[in-house]
Amino acid sequence: MEWAAGYRIQEDQLVQAMPFIQEGAAIDWWDVTPSEIRTLAQLTTELRQYFLAREEIFETPEAIWPSADGTHFMFALFNDTNVGMMTYPWLSSGALFSGSGMFSGSIFPETKNVRFPTPGTTNPEVELWAVDITNVSDIKKFSIKPPASIYGQDYYLTSAGWIPGTNCQVSVVYMGRSQNYSVISLCSKVENWNCLEVHSERAPEDEWLDIFPHPVFSSDGSSFLFLANIQESENYQFRHIKHVTISQRRISVISHGRYEVTKILCWDTINHKVYFLATQDKKPGQRHLYSVQDPIHDDIRKIEPQCITCDLGEDLWSSRYYYTNCTHFEAFITPTLGVATNYGIEFYILECQGPGLPVSGVHMQTTHGLVKILYDTRPFYTEKLQKLALPTQRSFEVALPHGGRAQVQLLLPPSWREELRDAAFPVIVEVNGRPGSESVSEKFKIDWGTYMSSRNDVVYIRLDVRGSKGQSKKTLYRHLGGVEVLDQISVLGYLLDTIGFLDETRVGMWGWGYGGYVTSMALGTQQDVFKCGIAVSPTADWLYSNSAFTERILGLPAENFKGYVEADATQRARLIKSNSYFLIHGLADTTAPFVHGVQLAKSLTSANVLFRYQTYADEGHDLSGVLEHVYSSMEQYFAECLSLDPDDTKPEVDKSIVPAE
């Protein structure tokens, strides 16, 4: 645990507290018996492996929260005893030979088991405990009980933290299993660690609540900031910052507008400023540093948030040499993320992440003047990149037929020129479509899309449509595989009709995870837009997906069985044309279990659809051990399907010609 040293918690203190962490928990938490854990490294490994299974609830695999003085910590206790089991083969175990040359034990590979809650089945039970490790020879623990509005029903513990400057009061956020009701609570030693509700959020009709980072409490614990979705119009809702004064139950929204707050960086209670990262109006792929006066001012509604990095205005004008090609920023402010401070902020670190090469510097809080450059990658990589024929990036919006606007990003191949009127470039569309996701970003990256556009003269397209970050969720509520699929087809059809250099006879699509699901559903619409597609680690039947994500949108199967049937990709797969589908899956996938790939293959086979199926033993959802093989296979498939012409089959070109930014 990275916080152990920083919070003055000694390794032996944490390891000696293990009996309290393991008490009452199901033994199948661990790959080893908890009593066998002797070092912090062992504990870290076990906890990370376990809490990775909670990826739909926790943003990071951490469920231990220390007090600021290191004398106490909280931990979440999960009991999986009654949760259903998912099994998968593990071929790396192999067969064992005895000294006589005969097999010892079973000749079949071992089977691994993972607790995997599916929609409508039993979820893990969660408890929250506080532990006093001031005296390791007399460790005390206390059960933290949820508020009355949550107690007695199925719920998720979404986040927890200590109130600044104290080790006797904590804040905990709970969410009902239906994920349309969330409670922020305070729990104190004075109240015998019984949590009291201080604020609640309810989702609008026909929507769900997103899970956000933990609220930021003031240094005296009297008020707090948190992120919440604010409806700006019928088709748009944006994530903004709310402030709640606990004693007065007064609520105010301190950021507003057609942009999305992505992170609260710090609350400077001395200078009465809140720092946060957010997008820019009509530019959701950008990230900028903002500040706003905190709600202690009575005229907060008259105070507009200040964008420090937008358009390199007056604040950063003196640093324009470093940040000229920057629209995607990250910032770091002491104290750490999501903590209010009772001392003034003097400096902050600004990091340019794109679209140009990354650069980072320290700035003064008062004038935003540059104090020192921490690193600058341009002197090292600019010349190298200029020797490469990289694609040109273009981003813009497209109106959707039923309201809203889709975000589009094109990677145009090096051979593309504005004056080329009769060129016909093949097209590959990378789809995501997962509710709340974002594909179009101005962050610097060189990835497989860059490679395919550069080497194979492909126009590579990324899209954000309805259901993506900032878009209305109403059209997806109780429905998956509907509007987010149709929007991909609609926007691509518009691009093919309006951009003359796109070859409408050579269009492929691919996606990973939820994107693989959208790819499967899109190819099954029988619309002649895509010639072929690749689905990597896709979900197929949502009845076999994890309960947290699936129930959030589709609800319980008993209440919305029709929605589950309509969202089933195995039903749509029968309509996919032969020789147009490539399915890739890992046997050890615990995010979208391999049964999804098998079901798709069975459905395609039953319908006599010819397809390509590639599976990888002992590989999880990200296929991290075989990525080179995966991408090589994908490139070969698209080369055959779209008749690609890689640049190593062409004559030499002048590589000094580089498209303008």
C-alpha positions in Angstrom: 0.0 0.0 0.0 1.5 3.3 -1.2 0.0 5.2 1.7 1.7 3.1 4.5 4.9 5.1 4.8 3.2 8.5 4.0 0.8 8.0 6.9 3.4 6.8 9.3 1.9 3.3 9.4 4.6 0.8 9.9 4.5 -2.4 7.9 4.4 -4.5 11.1 1.4 -2.6 12.3 -0.6 -3.3 9.2 0.4 -7.0 9.0 -0.3 -7.5 12.8 -3.8 -6.0 12.1 -4.5 -8.8 9.6 -6.5 -11.0 12.1 -9.0 -8.2 12.4 -9.2 -7.8 8.6 -9.8 -11.5 8.0 -12.1 -12.1 10.9 -15.6 -12.9 9.6 -14.6 -13.0 6.0 -15.0 -15.9 3.6 -11.7 -17.7 3.3 -12.1 -17.8 -0.5 -11.2 -14.1 -0.5 -7.6 -15.2 -0.7 -5.3 -17.4 -2.8 -3.5 -18.1 0.6 -4.9 -18.4 4.1 -5.0 -14.9 5.7 -3.0 -16.1 8.7 -0.1 -17.0 6.3 0.3 -13.3 5.3 3.5 -12.1 6.9 4.6 -9.1 4.9 3.1 -5.9 3.4 4.0 -7.1 -0.1 1.9 -10.3 0.4 -1.0 -8.3 1.7 -0.8 -5.8 -1.2 -0.7 -8.6 -3.8 -3.7 -10.4 -2.3 -5.8 -7.2 -1.9 -5.1 -6.0 -5.4 -6.1 -9.4 -6.9 -9.3 -9.5 -4.8 -10.5 -5.9 -5.4 -9.8 -5.9 -9.1 -13.0 -7.9 -9.2 -14.8 -4.8 -7.8 -13.8 -2.6 -10.9 -17.4 -1.5 -11.5 -17.6 0.1 -8.1 -14.1 1.1 -7.1 -12.1 3.2 -9.5 -8.9 1.8 -8.0 -8.3 -1.6 -6.3 -8.1 0.0 -2.9 -10.5 -0.6 0.0 -8.3 0.5 2.9 -8.5 4.1 4.0 -6.0 5.5 6.6 -6.5 8.5 9.0 -4.2 11.4 8.4 -2.1 10.7 11.6 -1.7 7.0 10.7 -3.2 5.8 14.0 -6.4 4.4 12.5 -7.6 2.9 9.2 -10.8 1.7 7.7 -11.3 -1.4 5.6 -14.1 -2.9 3.6 -14.9 -6.5 4.3 -16.6 -8.5 1.5 -18.2 -11.8 2.1 -18.6 -13.8 -1.2 -19.8 -17.0 0.4 -23.2 -16.9 -1.3 -22.1 -15.5 -4.6 -22.2 -17.7 -7.7 -19.0 -19.3 -9.0 -17.5 -18.8 -12.4 -15.0 -21.4 -13.6 -12.4 -21.3 -16.4 -9.6 -23.7 -17.4 -6.0 -22.8 -16.6 -3.7 -24.6 -19.1 -0.4 -23.3 -17.7 -0.7 -25.8 -14.8 -0.1 -28.7 -17.3 0.2 -32.4 -16.3 2.7 -33.5 -13.8 5.0 -36.5 -14.4 6.2 -38.7 -11.6 9.7 -40.2 -11.4 8.5 -43.3 -13.1 7.4 -41.3 -16.1 3.7 -41.8 -15.3 1.3 -39.0 -14.9 0.8 -37.9 -11.3 -2.8 -36.8 -10.6 -5.2 -35.6 -13.3 -3.9 -35.2 -16.8 -6.3 -32.4 -17.4 -5.5 -28.8 -16.7 -6.7 -27.3 -13.4 -9.9 -25.2 -13.2 -9.8 -21.8 -11.6 -12.8 -20.4 -9.7 -13.9 -16.8 -9.3 -16.9 -15.5 -7.4 -19.0 -13.7 -10.1 -22.3 -12.0 -9.3 -24.7 -11.9 -12.3 -27.9 -9.9 -12.7 -30.6 -10.9 -10.2 -28.4 -13.1 -8.1 -26.8 -12.7 -4.7 -24.2 -9.9 -4.5 -21.3 -9.9 -2.1 -22.1 -8.6 1.4 -20.0 -5.7 2.5 -19.1 -4.4 5.9 -17.0 -1.4 6.9 -14.7 -1.5 9.9 -12.5 1.1 11.7 -9.3 -0.1 13.3 -7.2 1.6 16.0 -3.6 0.6 15.6 -2.1 3.2 18.0 -1.0 0.3 20.2 -0.2 -2.8 18.2 -0.4 -4.9 21.3 -3.9 -3.8 21.9 -5.6 -3.3 18.5 -9.2 -2.2 18.6 -11.8 -2.5 15.9 -15.2 -0.9 15.4 -18.1 -1.8 13.1 -19.3 1.2 11.0 -23.0 0.8 10.5 -24.8 2.2 7.4 -27.6 4.9 7.8 -31.2 3.9 8.4 -32.2 4.8 4.8 -29.8 2.1 3.5 -29.8 -0.5 6.2 -31.7 -3.7 5.5 -31.5 -3.6 1.7 -28.9 -4.5 -0.9 -26.4 -1.7 -1.3 -23.0 -0.9 -2.6 -20.3 0.9 -0.6 -18.9 3.2 -3.3 -16.3 5.2 -1.3 -15.1 6.2 2.2 -12.7 8.6 3.8 -11.6 10.3 7.1 -12.8 13.8 7.9 -9.6 16.0 7.7 -7.7 16.5 10.9 -9.5 13.8 12.9 -9.3 10.1 13.6 -12.8 9.8 15.1 -15.1 10.8 12.2 -15.4 9.3 8.7 -17.6 9.9 5.7 -19.1 7.0 3.7 -21.1 7.0 0.5 -23.6 4.2 -0.1 -25.7 3.4 -3.2 -28.8 1.2 -3.4 -28.5 -1.8 -5.6 -30.8 -0.2 -8.2 -28.2 2.6 -8.5 -30.8 5.4 -8.6 -30.4 6.4 -5.0 -27.1 7.5 -3.2 -26.5 8.5 0.4 -23.6 10.6 1.7 -23.2 9.9 5.5 -21.1 10.9 8.5 -20.1 8.3 11.1 -18.4 9.3 14.3 -17.0 7.7 17.5 -19.5 9.9 19.4 -22.4 8.2 17.7 -20.9 4.7 18.3 -19.9 4.6 14.6 -23.5 4.7 13.5 -23.7 6.6 10.2 -26.1 9.5 9.8 -27.4 10.6 6.4 -26.3 14.2 5.6 -27.2 14.3 1.9 -28.9 12.1 -0.7 -29.1 12.1 -4.5 -31.8 10.5 -6.6 -31.6 9.9 -10.3 -34.1 11.6 -12.6 -36.8 9.4 -14.0 -35.6 6.8 -16.4 -32.0 7.3 -15.6 -29.3 6.0 -13.2 -26.7 7.6 -11.0 -23.0 7.4 -11.9 -20.4 6.5 -9.3 -18.2 9.5 -8.6 -15.0 10.0 -6.5 -15.4 10.6 -2.8 -16.7 14.0 -1.6 -14.2 16.6 -0.5 -14.8 17.8 3.0 -13.8 21.1 4.5 -11.0 21.0 7.1 -13.6 21.4 9.9 -16.0 18.8 8.4 -18.9 21.3 8.3 -19.4 21.2 4.5 -18.3 19.3 1.5 -18.0 19.3 -2.3 -19.0 16.5 -4.6 -19.6 15.8 -8.3 -23.1 15.3 -9.6 -24.8 15.3 -13.0 -26.7 18.6 -13.8 -29.2 18.7 -16.6 -28.4 21.5 -19.0 -31.0 20.7 -21.7 -33.2 17.8 -22.9 -30.3 16.1 -24.6 -27.3 17.1 -22.4 -26.3 16.7 -18.8 -22.9 17.6 -17.5 -21.0 16.7 -14.4 -20.6 19.7 -12.1 -19.6 20.5 -8.5 -22.1 20.8 -5.8 -21.5 22.3 -2.3 -23.5 21.2 0.8 -23.5 23.0 4.1 -24.4 20.2 6.6 -25.9 22.2 9.4 -28.1 24.4 7.2 -28.7 21.7 4.5 -27.9 24.4 1.9 -27.0 23.2 -1.5 -25.4 25.2 -4.3 -23.8 24.4 -7.7 -20.5 26.2 -8.0 -19.6 25.2 -11.6 -22.1 25.4 -14.4 -22.2 25.4 -18.2 -21.9 23.1 -21.2 -18.7 21.5 -20.0 -17.9 18.4 -17.8 -16.0 18.5 -14.6 -13.7 15.5 -14.5 -11.9 15.9 -11.2 -11.8 18.1 -8.1 -8.2 18.7 -7.5 -8.1 20.7 -4.3 -10.1 23.0 -2.0 -8.0 25.8 -0.7 -10.1 27.0 2.3 -7.6 29.8 3.1 -7.8 31.6 -0.3 -11.4 30.3 -0.7 -10.7 28.6 -4.1 -11.6 25.3 -5.6 -9.4 23.9 -8.3 -10.7 21.3 -10.8 -10.2 19.8 -14.2 -12.9 20.0 -16.8 -13.6 20.0 -20.6 -14.3 23.1 -22.6 -17.6 24.1 -24.1 -18.3 22.0 -27.3 -14.8 20.5 -27.0 -15.3 17.4 -24.8 -11.9 15.9 -25.9 -10.0 18.7 -24.1 -9.0 18.9 -20.5 -8.3 22.3 -18.8 -7.5 23.6 -15.3 -10.1 25.8 -13.7 -10.6 27.6 -10.4 -13.7 29.1 -8.8 -14.4 30.9 -5.6 -15.7 28.6 -2.9 -19.4 28.9 -1.7 -18.4 31.0 1.4 -19.2 34.0 -0.7 -22.9 35.0 -0.8 -22.8 36.1 -4.4 -21.4 32.7 -5.7 -24.0 32.6 -8.5 -22.4 35.8 -9.9 -18.9 34.3 -9.9 -17.9 32.5 -13.1 -15.3 29.7 -12.9 -11.9 30.8 -14.4 -10.3 28.6 -17.0 -6.6 29.0 -16.5 -5.4 27.0 -19.5 -8.1 27.7 -22.1 -6.8 29.3 -25.3 -3.6 30.2 -23.5 -5.1 33.4 -22.2 -3.6 36.1 -19.9 -2.7 33.7 -17.1 -0.4 31.5 -19.2 0.6 33.9 -21.9 4.2 34.1 -20.6 4.5 30.3 -20.9 3.1 30.0 -24.4 6.4 28.7 -25.8 5.8 25.5 -23.8 2.1 25.2 -24.1 1.3 26.3 -27.6 0.1 22.9 -28.8 -1.7 21.9 -25.6 -5.4 21.4 -25.1 -5.3 18.4 -22.8 -3.9 19.2 -19.3 -3.4 17.4 -16.0 -2.6 19.3 -12.8 -1.2 18.3 -9.4 -1.7 20.3 -6.2 -0.6 19.6 -2.7 -2.3 18.1 -0.7 -3.3 15.0 -2.7 -6.4 14.6 -4.8 -9.7 15.3 -3.2 -8.5 16.8 0.1 -9.4 20.3 1.5 -6.5 22.2 3.0 -6.4 24.7 5.8 -3.2 26.3 4.5 -2.9 28.4 1.3 -1.9 26.9 -2.0 1.3 28.5 -3.3 2.3 26.3 -6.3 0.9 23.7 -8.6 2.2 21.4 -11.3 0.8 21.7 -14.8 1.2 18.9 -17.2 0.5 19.2 -20.9 -0.7 15.8 -22.2 -1.5 16.7 -25.8 -2.1 16.9 -28.7 1.6 18.0 -28.8 4.4 16.2 -27.0 4.1 16.2 -23.2 5.7 18.9 -21.1 5.3 19.8 -17.4 6.1 22.8 -15.2 5.7 24.3 -11.7 3.5 27.4 -11.6 2.8 30.0 -8.9 -0.8 30.1 -7.6 -1.1 33.9 -7.4 0.2 34.9 -10.9 0.3 31.4 -12.6 3.8 32.4 -13.7 6.1 29.5 -14.7 8.7 28.8 -11.9 10.5 25.7 -13.3 10.1 23.2 -16.2 10.1 19.7 -14.7 10.4 17.8 -18.0 10.1 18.6 -21.7 9.9 15.7 -24.1 10.0 17.9 -27.3 13.8 18.2 -27.6 14.1 14.4 -27.4 11.3 13.3 -29.6 10.3 16.1 -32.0 13.1 15.2 -34.5 12.3 11.5 -34.3 8.6 12.0 -34.9 9.4 14.3 -37.9 11.1 11.4 -39.5 7.9 9.3 -39.3 5.0 9.7 -41.6 2.3 10.2 -39.0 -1.4 10.7 -39.7 -3.2 14.1 -39.4 -5.8 14.3 -36.7 -9.1 16.1 -37.3 -11.9 16.4 -34.7 -15.5 17.9 -35.2 -19.1 17.4 -34.3 -22.0 15.8 -36.3 -25.7 16.3 -35.5 -27.6 13.2 -34.6 -31.0 12.5 -36.1 -32.9 12.4 -32.8 -31.1 15.3 -31.1 -27.7 15.7 -29.6 -24.3 15.8 -31.3 -21.8 13.1 -31.9 -18.1 13.7 -31.5 -15.9 12.5 -34.4 -12.2 12.1 -34.7 -10.4 11.2 -38.0 -6.8 10.0 -38.4 -6.0 10.9 -42.0 -3.2 8.9 -43.6 0.1 10.5 -44.5 -0.7 10.2 -48.3 -3.9 12.2 -47.8 -3.9 15.7 -49.3 -6.7 18.3 -49.3 -6.4 18.6 -53.1 -6.8 14.9 -53.7 -10.4 14.9 -55.0 -10.6 11.4 -56.5 -8.8 9.4 -53.8 -10.7 6.5 -52.1 -9.2 5.5 -48.7 -10.4 2.4 -46.8 -12.0 3.1 -43.4 -11.7 1.5 -40.0 -14.0 2.6 -37.2 -13.0 1.9 -33.6 -16.1 1.7 -31.5 -16.7 1.8 -27.8 -20.2 2.9 -27.1 -20.1 2.0 -23.4 -22.4 4.3 -21.4 -20.4 7.1 -19.9 -17.3 6.4 -22.0 -15.2 8.8 -24.1 -13.3 7.8 -27.2 -12.5 11.2 -28.8 -9.7 12.8 -26.9 -6.9 15.3 -27.7 -4.4 13.6 -25.5 -1.2 12.7 -27.2 -0.9 9.0 -28.1 0.5 6.8 -30.7 -1.5 3.6 -30.8 -2.8 0.9 -33.1 -5.0 3.4 -34.9 -2.0 5.6 -35.6 -0.1 2.6 -36.9 -2.9 1.4 -39.1 -3.5 4.8 -40.6 0.2 5.4 -41.2 1.2 2.0 -42.5 -2.0 0.9 -44.4 -3.3 4.2 -45.7 -6.4 3.9 -43.7 -8.8 6.7 -42.5 -9.2 5.7 -38.8 -12.3 7.0 -37.1 -13.4 7.2 -33.5 -16.9 8.2 -32.4 -18.7 9.3 -29.3 -22.5 9.0 -29.6 -25.6 8.9 -27.4 -24.8 7.4 -24.0 -21.2 8.6 -24.0 -20.0 11.1 -21.4 -22.1 14.3 -21.3 -24.9 12.8 -23.4 -28.4 12.0 -22.2 -28.9 8.5 -20.6 -32.6 8.3 -21.1 -32.4 6.6 -24.4 -30.2 3.8 -22.9 -32.2 3.3 -19.7 -33.5 -0.3 -19.8 -32.0 -0.8 -23.3 -28.6 -1.8 -24.5 -27.4 -2.4 -28.0 -30.0 0.1 -29.4 -29.4 3.8 -29.9 -25.6 3.5 -29.3 -25.4 1.0 -32.2 -27.8 2.9 -34.5 -25.9 6.2 -33.9 -22.6 4.6 -35.0 -24.2 3.5 -38.2 -26.0 6.8 -38.7 -22.9 9.0 -38.2 -20.7 6.8 -40.4 -23.3 6.9 -43.1 -23.2 10.7 -42.9 -19.4 10.7 -43.1 -19.5 8.4 -46.2 -22.0 10.6 -47.9 -20.2 13.9 -47.2 -16.5 13.1 -47.3 -15.6 12.2 -50.9 -12.3 10.5 -50.2 -13.8 7.7 -48.0 -14.3 4.4 -49.9 -17.8 3.2 -48.9 -17.0 -0.3 -50.3 -14.1 -0.8 -47.8 -15.4 0.0 -44.3 -14.4 -2.1 -41.3 -15.2 -1.8 -37.6 -13.7 -3.2 -34.4 -14.1 -2.8 -30.7 -12.8 -4.2 -27.4 -15.1 -5.2 -24.5 -18.3 -3.2 -24.8 -17.0 -2.1 -28.2 -16.8 -5.7 -29.3 -20.5 -6.1 -28.2 -21.5 -3.0 -30.3 -19.5 -4.4 -33.3 -21.4 -7.7 -33.0 -24.8 -5.9 -32.8 -23.9 -3.5 -35.7 -22.9 -6.3 -38.0 -26.2 -8.0 -37.2 -28.4 -5.1 -38.3 -28.0 -6.3 -41.9 -27.3 -2.7 -43.1 -24.6 -2.7 -45.8 -22.4 -0.1 -44.2 -19.6 -2.3 -42.8 -17.9 -5.0 -44.9 -16.4 -6.7 -41.8 -15.7 -6.4 -38.1 -13.6 -7.6 -35.2 -15.0 -8.2 -31.7 -12.3 -8.5 -29.0 -13.4 -9.9 -25.6 -17.1 -9.0 -26.2 -20.1 -9.4 -24.0 -22.9 -11.4 -25.6 -25.7 -12.3 -23.2 -26.1 -9.8 -20.4 -27.6 -12.5 -18.1 -24.0 -13.7 -17.8 -22.4 -10.3 -17.2 -21.6 -8.7 -13.8 -24.5 -7.4 -11.8 -23.3 -3.9 -11.0 -22.9 -2.6 -14.5 -25.8 -4.6 -16.1 -28.4 -3.8 -13.4 -27.5 -0.2 -13.5 -28.9 0.1 -17.0 -31.1 -2.9 -17.7 -32.4 -3.4 -14.1 -33.2 -6.9 -12.8 -34.0 -9.7 -15.3 -37.3 -10.4 -13.5 -38.4 -6.8 -14.1 -37.1 -6.2 -17.6 -36.6 -9.6 -19.2 -37.6 -8.2 -22.6 -34.8 -5.7 -22.4 -32.3 -8.5 -21.7 -33.6 -10.5 -24.7 -33.4 -7.5 -27.1 -29.8 -6.7 -25.9 -28.6 -10.3 -26.5 -25.9 -10.3 -29.2 -26.3 -14.1 -29.7 -29.8 -13.4 -31.2 -28.4 -10.7 -33.5 -25.4 -12.8 -34.5 -27.5 -15.1 -36.6 -28.0 -12.2 -39.0 -24.3 -11.5 -39.6 -23.0 -12.2 -43.1 -20.6 -15.1 -43.6 -16.9 -14.2 -43.7 -17.5 -10.8 -42.2 -16.8 -11.5 -38.5 -13.7 -12.1 -36.5 -14.1 -13.1 -32.8 -11.2 -12.9 -30.3 -11.5 -13.9 -26.7 -9.3 -15.0 -23.7 -10.2 -18.1 -21.7 -9.3 -16.5 -18.4 -11.4 -13.4 -19.0 -13.1 -12.4 -15.7 -14.6 -9.2 -17.0 -16.5 -10.7 -20.0 -16.2 -14.5 -19.2 -15.2 -16.7 -22.1 -18.8 -18.2 -22.1 -19.8 -15.0 -24.1 -17.4 -15.9 -26.9 -18.6 -19.5 -26.9 -22.2 -18.5 -27.0 -21.6 -16.2 -30.0 -19.7 -19.0 -31.8 -22.5 -21.4 -31.1 -25.1 -19.0 -32.4 -23.1 -18.3 -35.6 -22.5 -22.0 -36.2 -26.2 -22.8 -35.7 -27.1 -20.2 -38.3 -24.4 -21.6 -40.7 -22.5 -18.3 -40.6 -18.8 -18.7 -41.6 -16.6 -16.7 -39.3 -13.1 -16.6 -37.7 -12.7 -17.5 -34.0 -9.4 -17.0 -32.1 -9.1 -17.8 -28.4 -6.1 -17.5 -26.0 -5.5 -19.8 -23.1 -4.7 -18.2 -19.7 -5.3 -14.7 -21.0 -7.7 -12.2 -19.3 -9.8 -9.4 -20.7 -6.9 -7.2 -21.8 -5.0 -10.1 -23.4 -1.8 -8.5 -22.1 0.4 -11.5 -22.7 -0.4 -11.9 -26.4 -1.1 -8.3 -27.6 1.4 -8.5 -30.5 -0.2 -11.6 -31.8 -3.7 -10.1 -31.3 -2.9 -6.9 -33.3 -1.0 -8.8 -36.0 -4.0 -11.0 -36.4 -6.3 -8.0 -36.6 -4.2 -6.3 -39.2 -4.0 -9.4 -41.4 -7.8 -9.8 -41.2 -8.5 -6.2 -42.2 -5.8 -6.5 -44.9 -7.7 -9.4 -46.5 -11.2 -7.9 -45.9 -10.5 -4.3 -47.0 -7.8 -5.0 -49.5 -5.3 -2.9 -47.7 -2.0 -1.8 -49.3 0.7 -1.6 -46.6 3.5 0.9 -47.2 6.2 -1.7 -47.2 4.8 -2.8 -50.6 5.1 0.7 -52.1 8.0 2.6 -53.4 10.0 4.8 -51.1 8.5 8.2 -50.3 10.0 11.4 -49.1 9.7 11.0 -45.3 10.7 14.6 -44.7 7.2 15.6 -45.7 5.2 15.6 -42.5 1.5 16.7 -42.3 0.9 19.9 -40.4 -0.6 19.6 -36.9 
